[in-house]
Amino acid sequence: MITYAILANPGHNRVYFEASKKLSLAELEIACRRFSVKCSDFALTDIEGVLYLTFNTEEPLSKEDLAWLSRLSFTYAIFELRKKGSEVVLIPIRKTASYYFNDDLSTILKYTGKTNELFTRLMINVAVLSSDYYNTRDINLLDPVAGKGTTLFESLIAGYNSYGIEINPNVVHEAAVYFKKYLENGKYKHTLKKERMRGEGKSFTANFYKFEFAKSKEDFKTDKTLKLCMVAGDSRYSNRFFKKKMFHVIVGDLPYGIQHRNVSSQNQSSTTRNPKELLSYCLQSWIESLKTGGVIVLAWNKFVLSREEMVEIFSRYNLDVLNDGPYTDFEHRVDQAINRDIIVAKK
């Protein structure tokens, strides 16, 4: 029996760190279902006053297992735990450095209402690990409610091609300007193409910011590139913006109200605090953009929509809602007005 112990990332704010203890166990269990060896006994364990996430295996984790363990949102350091009499010994295990960008890509840009970067990373990991594409290199991710791009930037850090839709053109422009400056400061070889799309009869307009980039000129010439596409447009037309069955995963943080709002389908000049309306006129379009075997992970505020209602909505579209074990352990309080949860559904 081998025991692994993970020192949790202290995070970027105290509120999320406290909530993340339970969330981290759920993310760990979902990841371990994909590992090459059987894992068991997931627990939060106090070792000399410091909290660790621990689990047991019959055999050592493989190189690929350790790579995924290194990428989990809470993983700060990995140890093998051994007991010598009454003493506990922690033997460090080298983390696998598999990220394309540094963490600062998603943390530099600050604004009110921003989703915690580590929670965003958790949602992306849960989506990929729950899909049929968890060992696929060229992942395409869509955030249909992208805001200023936290999910997109976390996706790029992981090395995934990233696509986002945001209805506010000023927000998209600001995110694009930020990312271009980040590439320039990091001396990444890159191109930016700006395009405009109009629907039949002027039913919609959308502005596209298409980035393609690589770490070096050599990588760029040999097509070792990543893509970021940000669309200023209405998310109900995602199946017009992108090809059908283009995305392996869809990850987004639905409107909470206050700082997170969406345009009402009945009145384009108003906003609604309830994500139910957004889903009613966008979800079908999102699903058409998703590959078979792909997964949608969305966060929402349970104070405005119950989990039972969310499950019913997704089931109505013939999606397989993962509603057992660790998938129901992500609920956590953000503040007095937001009790956040995530739903995971597979096509």
C-alpha beads as a LAMMPS data file, in Angstrom:
LAMMPS data file: protein, C-alpha beads

347 atoms
346 bonds

1 atom types
1 bond types

-500.0 500.0 xlo xhi
-500.0 500.0 ylo yhi
-500.0 500.0 zlo zhi

Masses

1 110.0

Atoms # bond

1 1 1 0.000 0.000 0.000
2 1 1 1.359 3.405 -1.018
3 1 1 0.030 6.639 0.494
4 1 1 0.282 9.921 -1.389
5 1 1 -0.092 13.287 0.335
6 1 1 -0.785 16.555 -1.484
7 1 1 -0.131 19.947 0.032
8 1 1 -2.955 22.184 -1.153
9 1 1 -2.383 25.426 -2.997
10 1 1 -3.165 28.262 -0.544
11 1 1 -5.032 30.010 -3.370
12 1 1 -5.510 33.697 -3.981
13 1 1 -8.116 34.496 -1.344
14 1 1 -8.986 33.069 2.041
15 1 1 -12.685 32.527 1.307
16 1 1 -12.034 30.252 -1.655
17 1 1 -9.234 28.368 0.146
18 1 1 -11.641 27.354 2.916
19 1 1 -14.257 26.230 0.405
20 1 1 -11.703 24.450 -1.755
21 1 1 -10.940 21.729 0.798
22 1 1 -14.101 19.796 -0.016
23 1 1 -13.930 20.680 -3.711
24 1 1 -10.357 19.427 -3.949
25 1 1 -11.325 15.972 -2.707
26 1 1 -14.013 15.737 -5.396
27 1 1 -11.609 16.859 -8.139
28 1 1 -9.003 14.368 -6.898
29 1 1 -11.451 11.455 -6.933
30 1 1 -12.588 12.300 -10.479
31 1 1 -8.952 12.411 -11.623
32 1 1 -8.085 9.146 -9.905
33 1 1 -10.830 7.364 -11.850
34 1 1 -8.615 7.920 -14.915
35 1 1 -5.352 6.760 -13.313
36 1 1 -3.593 3.535 -14.271
37 1 1 -3.839 2.139 -10.725
38 1 1 -6.771 1.863 -8.337
39 1 1 -6.976 4.679 -5.788
40 1 1 -8.882 4.655 -2.503
41 1 1 -9.299 6.218 0.941
42 1 1 -9.492 9.865 -0.158
43 1 1 -9.238 12.085 2.910
44 1 1 -8.234 15.423 4.382
45 1 1 -5.445 14.534 6.798
46 1 1 -3.829 16.697 9.465
47 1 1 -0.066 16.121 9.605
48 1 1 1.657 18.124 12.336
49 1 1 -0.930 20.875 12.095
50 1 1 -0.857 21.130 8.289
51 1 1 -3.744 19.871 6.167
52 1 1 -2.989 17.466 3.289
53 1 1 -5.140 15.555 0.830
54 1 1 -4.219 11.879 1.053
55 1 1 -5.110 8.713 -0.843
56 1 1 -3.819 5.153 -1.177
57 1 1 -2.794 3.001 -4.133
58 1 1 -1.698 -0.617 -4.435
59 1 1 1.091 0.304 -6.879
60 1 1 3.067 3.478 -7.677
61 1 1 1.421 6.082 -9.886
62 1 1 2.625 6.144 -13.485
63 1 1 4.356 9.100 -15.112
64 1 1 1.079 10.026 -16.820
65 1 1 -0.816 9.776 -13.511
66 1 1 1.659 12.111 -11.816
67 1 1 1.372 14.557 -14.705
68 1 1 -2.389 14.798 -14.167
69 1 1 -1.946 14.983 -10.396
70 1 1 0.428 17.915 -10.916
71 1 1 -2.184 19.742 -13.001
72 1 1 -5.038 19.575 -10.488
73 1 1 -6.179 22.965 -9.272
74 1 1 -5.198 22.443 -5.638
75 1 1 -1.838 20.680 -6.084
76 1 1 1.004 22.700 -4.580
77 1 1 3.402 19.873 -3.667
78 1 1 3.251 16.057 -3.882
79 1 1 4.700 13.629 -1.336
80 1 1 4.801 9.954 -0.617
81 1 1 3.830 9.434 3.024
82 1 1 5.688 6.791 5.021
83 1 1 5.468 5.915 8.691
84 1 1 8.497 4.917 10.736
85 1 1 7.202 3.903 14.125
86 1 1 5.395 6.940 15.495
87 1 1 7.055 9.279 13.021
88 1 1 5.563 10.426 9.712
89 1 1 8.000 10.989 6.841
90 1 1 7.079 12.951 3.717
91 1 1 9.188 12.152 0.660
92 1 1 8.896 14.852 -2.048
93 1 1 7.839 13.809 -5.560
94 1 1 8.754 16.121 -8.427
95 1 1 5.766 17.826 -10.028
96 1 1 5.484 17.537 -13.790
97 1 1 5.787 20.972 -15.375
98 1 1 3.312 20.623 -18.240
99 1 1 1.824 24.107 -18.533
100 1 1 2.176 26.195 -21.686
101 1 1 1.996 29.598 -19.976
102 1 1 2.812 30.722 -16.448
103 1 1 -0.016 31.236 -13.962
104 1 1 0.299 35.006 -14.275
105 1 1 -1.624 34.950 -17.572
106 1 1 -4.899 34.528 -15.684
107 1 1 -3.994 36.431 -12.512
108 1 1 -2.617 39.749 -13.818
109 1 1 -5.942 41.101 -15.094
110 1 1 -8.009 42.254 -12.093
111 1 1 -11.673 43.279 -12.114
112 1 1 -14.796 43.129 -9.976
113 1 1 -16.772 39.904 -10.331
114 1 1 -13.819 37.865 -11.591
115 1 1 -14.120 34.112 -11.010
116 1 1 -11.351 32.628 -8.869
117 1 1 -8.623 31.275 -11.154
118 1 1 -8.181 28.038 -9.196
119 1 1 -11.904 27.307 -9.326
120 1 1 -11.815 27.949 -13.071
121 1 1 -8.909 25.495 -13.385
122 1 1 -10.915 22.949 -11.407
123 1 1 -13.867 23.234 -13.815
124 1 1 -11.607 22.755 -16.839
125 1 1 -9.946 19.705 -15.264
126 1 1 -13.296 18.154 -14.350
127 1 1 -14.558 18.710 -17.902
128 1 1 -11.560 17.129 -19.618
129 1 1 -11.247 14.239 -17.141
130 1 1 -14.965 13.443 -17.470
131 1 1 -14.904 13.458 -21.277
132 1 1 -13.751 10.835 -23.756
133 1 1 -10.793 13.102 -24.576
134 1 1 -8.870 13.229 -21.283
135 1 1 -5.683 11.976 -22.975
136 1 1 -6.103 14.075 -26.154
137 1 1 -3.452 16.715 -26.778
138 1 1 -5.241 19.125 -29.100
139 1 1 -8.220 20.014 -26.907
140 1 1 -10.632 22.700 -28.153
141 1 1 -12.430 24.491 -25.307
142 1 1 -15.379 26.873 -25.602
143 1 1 -16.502 29.340 -22.956
144 1 1 -19.868 30.649 -24.207
145 1 1 -20.086 33.279 -21.422
146 1 1 -16.448 34.356 -21.469
147 1 1 -16.434 37.777 -19.831
148 1 1 -12.848 39.060 -19.750
149 1 1 -11.431 35.611 -20.346
150 1 1 -10.420 33.940 -17.080
151 1 1 -11.551 30.522 -18.364
152 1 1 -9.871 31.121 -21.721
153 1 1 -6.584 32.107 -20.109
154 1 1 -6.641 29.116 -17.748
155 1 1 -7.347 26.918 -20.767
156 1 1 -4.335 28.387 -22.580
157 1 1 -2.153 27.775 -19.514
158 1 1 -3.103 24.095 -19.828
159 1 1 -2.130 24.164 -23.509
160 1 1 -5.646 23.973 -24.989
161 1 1 -7.008 25.869 -27.993
162 1 1 -9.461 28.346 -26.484
163 1 1 -12.591 29.982 -27.865
164 1 1 -14.911 32.386 -26.088
165 1 1 -18.102 34.354 -26.686
166 1 1 -18.981 37.534 -24.801
167 1 1 -21.885 39.836 -25.627
168 1 1 -20.182 43.046 -24.471
169 1 1 -17.813 44.243 -27.246
170 1 1 -15.884 46.559 -24.909
171 1 1 -15.079 43.656 -22.593
172 1 1 -13.849 41.521 -25.500
173 1 1 -11.709 44.369 -26.831
174 1 1 -10.130 44.886 -23.406
175 1 1 -9.329 41.173 -23.075
176 1 1 -7.835 41.075 -26.583
177 1 1 -5.655 44.120 -25.924
178 1 1 -4.435 42.548 -22.686
179 1 1 -3.575 39.229 -24.338
180 1 1 -1.749 40.842 -27.259
181 1 1 0.369 42.854 -24.834
182 1 1 1.072 39.692 -22.819
183 1 1 2.310 37.924 -25.973
184 1 1 4.456 40.904 -26.932
185 1 1 6.024 41.174 -23.472
186 1 1 6.741 37.426 -23.474
187 1 1 8.180 37.627 -27.005
188 1 1 5.819 34.959 -28.359
189 1 1 5.608 34.713 -32.126
190 1 1 1.983 35.520 -32.933
191 1 1 -0.576 36.807 -35.396
192 1 1 -3.909 38.551 -34.776
193 1 1 -6.694 38.614 -37.339
194 1 1 -9.852 40.662 -36.837
195 1 1 -12.969 39.554 -38.690
196 1 1 -16.637 40.496 -38.743
197 1 1 -19.649 38.244 -39.313
198 1 1 -23.199 39.299 -40.160
199 1 1 -26.254 37.063 -39.978
200 1 1 -28.839 36.870 -42.740
201 1 1 -31.075 39.909 -42.746
202 1 1 -28.792 41.553 -40.169
203 1 1 -30.084 39.107 -37.540
204 1 1 -26.769 39.468 -35.719
205 1 1 -23.272 40.879 -36.003
206 1 1 -20.149 39.519 -34.359
207 1 1 -16.535 40.650 -34.172
208 1 1 -13.790 38.007 -34.025
209 1 1 -10.299 38.396 -32.552
210 1 1 -8.281 35.400 -33.778
211 1 1 -4.852 34.828 -32.238
212 1 1 -2.386 32.169 -33.316
213 1 1 0.894 31.963 -31.425
214 1 1 3.898 29.852 -30.494
215 1 1 6.829 30.061 -28.111
216 1 1 9.339 30.493 -30.948
217 1 1 9.560 31.254 -34.668
218 1 1 10.590 27.643 -35.268
219 1 1 7.442 26.322 -33.522
220 1 1 5.312 28.788 -35.470
221 1 1 6.768 27.663 -38.805
222 1 1 6.179 23.991 -37.967
223 1 1 2.555 24.530 -36.854
224 1 1 3.306 23.930 -33.171
225 1 1 0.870 26.690 -32.356
226 1 1 -2.063 27.390 -30.077
227 1 1 -5.175 29.369 -30.928
228 1 1 -7.296 31.856 -29.007
229 1 1 -10.479 33.200 -30.575
230 1 1 -12.626 35.746 -28.746
231 1 1 -16.004 36.655 -30.226
232 1 1 -17.961 39.776 -29.386
233 1 1 -21.438 38.481 -30.109
234 1 1 -24.582 36.733 -28.916
235 1 1 -23.925 33.252 -27.531
236 1 1 -27.171 31.867 -28.993
237 1 1 -25.380 31.897 -32.374
238 1 1 -22.388 29.829 -31.277
239 1 1 -23.365 27.168 -33.839
240 1 1 -22.966 29.855 -36.524
241 1 1 -19.694 31.213 -35.188
242 1 1 -18.040 27.780 -35.037
243 1 1 -18.288 24.431 -36.807
244 1 1 -20.579 21.738 -35.462
245 1 1 -18.926 19.193 -33.159
246 1 1 -15.819 21.370 -32.919
247 1 1 -15.313 21.395 -29.153
248 1 1 -14.146 18.681 -26.789
249 1 1 -15.346 20.601 -23.710
250 1 1 -17.525 23.610 -22.911
251 1 1 -16.781 25.399 -19.640
252 1 1 -18.427 28.544 -18.314
253 1 1 -19.509 30.507 -15.271
254 1 1 -23.185 31.411 -15.713
255 1 1 -24.573 34.806 -14.645
256 1 1 -25.042 35.269 -10.906
257 1 1 -26.606 38.716 -11.063
258 1 1 -24.882 41.891 -9.847
259 1 1 -21.542 41.680 -11.713
260 1 1 -22.514 38.594 -13.742
261 1 1 -25.452 39.335 -16.015
262 1 1 -26.811 38.226 -19.379
263 1 1 -29.030 39.904 -21.931
264 1 1 -32.670 38.861 -21.862
265 1 1 -33.973 37.201 -25.018
266 1 1 -37.254 39.087 -24.740
267 1 1 -35.693 42.498 -24.184
268 1 1 -32.214 43.022 -25.618
269 1 1 -31.699 46.196 -23.583
270 1 1 -32.384 44.562 -20.228
271 1 1 -30.594 41.984 -18.136
272 1 1 -31.723 38.998 -16.134
273 1 1 -30.243 37.522 -12.948
274 1 1 -31.579 34.054 -13.683
275 1 1 -29.418 31.763 -15.874
276 1 1 -32.481 29.655 -16.758
277 1 1 -33.463 32.052 -19.532
278 1 1 -29.928 32.107 -20.918
279 1 1 -29.901 28.305 -21.101
280 1 1 -33.345 28.189 -22.694
281 1 1 -32.202 29.996 -25.823
282 1 1 -28.466 29.113 -25.928
283 1 1 -28.007 25.528 -24.736
284 1 1 -29.136 23.850 -27.974
285 1 1 -26.647 25.910 -29.954
286 1 1 -23.837 25.069 -27.522
287 1 1 -24.621 21.353 -27.720
288 1 1 -24.423 21.424 -31.521
289 1 1 -20.879 22.770 -31.166
290 1 1 -19.865 19.918 -28.819
291 1 1 -18.322 16.647 -29.957
292 1 1 -19.976 13.356 -29.074
293 1 1 -18.244 12.216 -25.878
294 1 1 -17.587 15.845 -24.971
295 1 1 -18.583 17.429 -21.662
296 1 1 -20.231 20.665 -20.549
297 1 1 -19.317 22.060 -17.122
298 1 1 -21.187 25.162 -15.968
299 1 1 -21.122 26.973 -12.629
300 1 1 -24.243 28.743 -11.398
301 1 1 -25.838 30.294 -8.327
302 1 1 -28.177 27.854 -6.545
303 1 1 -29.999 30.750 -4.891
304 1 1 -31.583 31.594 -8.269
305 1 1 -31.887 28.069 -9.720
306 1 1 -31.972 24.747 -7.865
307 1 1 -29.822 21.765 -8.792
308 1 1 -32.939 19.751 -9.563
309 1 1 -33.997 22.375 -12.105
310 1 1 -30.545 22.390 -13.690
311 1 1 -30.491 18.607 -13.995
312 1 1 -33.968 18.659 -15.569
313 1 1 -32.913 21.294 -18.131
314 1 1 -29.814 19.368 -19.219
315 1 1 -31.611 16.020 -19.276
316 1 1 -34.224 17.558 -21.570
317 1 1 -31.485 17.928 -24.200
318 1 1 -30.515 14.253 -23.934
319 1 1 -27.305 15.010 -22.068
320 1 1 -26.027 12.516 -19.510
321 1 1 -25.806 14.480 -16.254
322 1 1 -23.075 13.076 -13.995
323 1 1 -24.938 13.273 -10.735
324 1 1 -23.267 10.777 -8.426
325 1 1 -20.420 10.619 -5.928
326 1 1 -17.894 13.411 -6.339
327 1 1 -19.934 15.276 -8.962
328 1 1 -22.423 16.413 -6.320
329 1 1 -19.729 17.681 -3.931
330 1 1 -18.879 21.017 -5.542
331 1 1 -21.449 23.246 -3.842
332 1 1 -19.862 26.085 -1.843
333 1 1 -20.736 29.537 -0.532
334 1 1 -19.057 32.460 -2.298
335 1 1 -20.782 35.247 -0.386
336 1 1 -24.195 36.071 1.099
337 1 1 -25.782 36.313 -2.359
338 1 1 -24.041 33.408 -4.119
339 1 1 -24.146 29.704 -3.299
340 1 1 -22.170 28.254 -6.213
341 1 1 -22.364 24.739 -7.664
342 1 1 -21.347 23.121 -10.945
343 1 1 -23.190 20.760 -13.257
344 1 1 -21.313 18.234 -15.392
345 1 1 -23.100 16.812 -18.430
346 1 1 -21.802 14.530 -21.197
347 1 1 -22.979 14.342 -24.808

Bonds

1 1 1 2
2 1 2 3
3 1 3 4
4 1 4 5
5 1 5 6
6 1 6 7
7 1 7 8
8 1 8 9
9 1 9 10
10 1 10 11
11 1 11 12
12 1 12 13
13 1 13 14
14 1 14 15
15 1 15 16
16 1 16 17
17 1 17 18
18 1 18 19
19 1 19 20
20 1 20 21
21 1 21 22
22 1 22 23
23 1 23 24
24 1 24 25
25 1 25 26
26 1 26 27
27 1 27 28
28 1 28 29
29 1 29 30
30 1 30 31
31 1 31 32
32 1 32 33
33 1 33 34
34 1 34 35
35 1 35 36
36 1 36 37
37 1 37 38
38 1 38 39
39 1 39 40
40 1 40 41
41 1 41 42
42 1 42 43
43 1 43 44
44 1 44 45
45 1 45 46
46 1 46 47
47 1 47 48
48 1 48 49
49 1 49 50
50 1 50 51
51 1 51 52
52 1 52 53
53 1 53 54
54 1 54 55
55 1 55 56
56 1 56 57
57 1 57 58
58 1 58 59
59 1 59 60
60 1 60 61
61 1 61 62
62 1 62 63
63 1 63 64
64 1 64 65
65 1 65 66
66 1 66 67
67 1 67 68
68 1 68 69
69 1 69 70
70 1 70 71
71 1 71 72
72 1 72 73
73 1 73 74
74 1 74 75
75 1 75 76
76 1 76 77
77 1 77 78
78 1 78 79
79 1 79 80
80 1 80 81
81 1 81 82
82 1 82 83
83 1 83 84
84 1 84 85
85 1 85 86
86 1 86 87
87 1 87 88
88 1 88 89
89 1 89 90
90 1 90 91
91 1 91 92
92 1 92 93
93 1 93 94
94 1 94 95
95 1 95 96
96 1 96 97
97 1 97 98
98 1 98 99
99 1 99 100
100 1 100 101
101 1 101 102
102 1 102 103
103 1 103 104
104 1 104 105
105 1 105 106
106 1 106 107
107 1 107 108
108 1 108 109
109 1 109 110
110 1 110 111
111 1 111 112
112 1 112 113
113 1 113 114
114 1 114 115
115 1 115 116
116 1 116 117
117 1 117 118
118 1 118 119
119 1 119 120
120 1 120 121
121 1 121 122
122 1 122 123
123 1 123 124
124 1 124 125
125 1 125 126
126 1 126 127
127 1 127 128
128 1 128 129
129 1 129 130
130 1 130 131
131 1 131 132
132 1 132 133
133 1 133 134
134 1 134 135
135 1 135 136
136 1 136 137
137 1 137 138
138 1 138 139
139 1 139 140
140 1 140 141
141 1 141 142
142 1 142 143
143 1 143 144
144 1 144 145
145 1 145 146
146 1 146 147
147 1 147 148
148 1 148 149
149 1 149 150
150 1 150 151
151 1 151 152
152 1 152 153
153 1 153 154
154 1 154 155
155 1 155 156
156 1 156 157
157 1 157 158
158 1 158 159
159 1 159 160
160 1 160 161
161 1 161 162
162 1 162 163
163 1 163 164
164 1 164 165
165 1 165 166
166 1 166 167
167 1 167 168
168 1 168 169
169 1 169 170
170 1 170 171
171 1 171 172
172 1 172 173
173 1 173 174
174 1 174 175
175 1 175 176
176 1 176 177
177 1 177 178
178 1 178 179
179 1 179 180
180 1 180 181
181 1 181 182
182 1 182 183
183 1 183 184
184 1 184 185
185 1 185 186
186 1 186 187
187 1 187 188
188 1 188 189
189 1 189 190
190 1 190 191
191 1 191 192
192 1 192 193
193 1 193 194
194 1 194 195
195 1 195 196
196 1 196 197
197 1 197 198
198 1 198 199
199 1 199 200
200 1 200 201
201 1 201 202
202 1 202 203
203 1 203 204
204 1 204 205
205 1 205 206
206 1 206 207
207 1 207 208
208 1 208 209
209 1 209 210
210 1 210 211
211 1 211 212
212 1 212 213
213 1 213 214
214 1 214 215
215 1 215 216
216 1 216 217
217 1 217 218
218 1 218 219
219 1 219 220
220 1 220 221
221 1 221 222
222 1 222 223
223 1 223 224
224 1 224 225
225 1 225 226
226 1 226 227
227 1 227 228
228 1 228 229
229 1 229 230
230 1 230 231
231 1 231 232
232 1 232 233
233 1 233 234
234 1 234 235
235 1 235 236
236 1 236 237
237 1 237 238
238 1 238 239
239 1 239 240
240 1 240 241
241 1 241 242
242 1 242 243
243 1 243 244
244 1 244 245
245 1 245 246
246 1 246 247
247 1 247 248
248 1 248 249
249 1 249 250
250 1 250 251
251 1 251 252
252 1 252 253
253 1 253 254
254 1 254 255
255 1 255 256
256 1 256 257
257 1 257 258
258 1 258 259
259 1 259 260
260 1 260 261
261 1 261 262
262 1 262 263
263 1 263 264
264 1 264 265
265 1 265 266
266 1 266 267
267 1 267 268
268 1 268 269
269 1 269 270
270 1 270 271
271 1 271 272
272 1 272 273
273 1 273 274
274 1 274 275
275 1 275 276
276 1 276 277
277 1 277 278
278 1 278 279
279 1 279 280
280 1 280 281
281 1 281 282
282 1 282 283
283 1 283 284
284 1 284 285
285 1 285 286
286 1 286 287
287 1 287 288
288 1 288 289
289 1 289 290
290 1 290 291
291 1 291 292
292 1 292 293
293 1 293 294
294 1 294 295
295 1 295 296
296 1 296 297
297 1 297 298
298 1 298 299
299 1 299 300
300 1 300 301
301 1 301 302
302 1 302 303
303 1 303 304
304 1 304 305
305 1 305 306
306 1 306 307
307 1 307 308
308 1 308 309
309 1 309 310
310 1 310 311
311 1 311 312
312 1 312 313
313 1 313 314
314 1 314 315
315 1 315 316
316 1 316 317
317 1 317 318
318 1 318 319
319 1 319 320
320 1 320 321
321 1 321 322
322 1 322 323
323 1 323 324
324 1 324 325
325 1 325 326
326 1 326 327
327 1 327 328
328 1 328 329
329 1 329 330
330 1 330 331
331 1 331 332
332 1 332 333
333 1 333 334
334 1 334 335
335 1 335 336
336 1 336 337
337 1 337 338
338 1 338 339
339 1 339 340
340 1 340 341
341 1 341 342
342 1 342 343
343 1 343 344
344 1 344 345
345 1 345 346
346 1 346 347
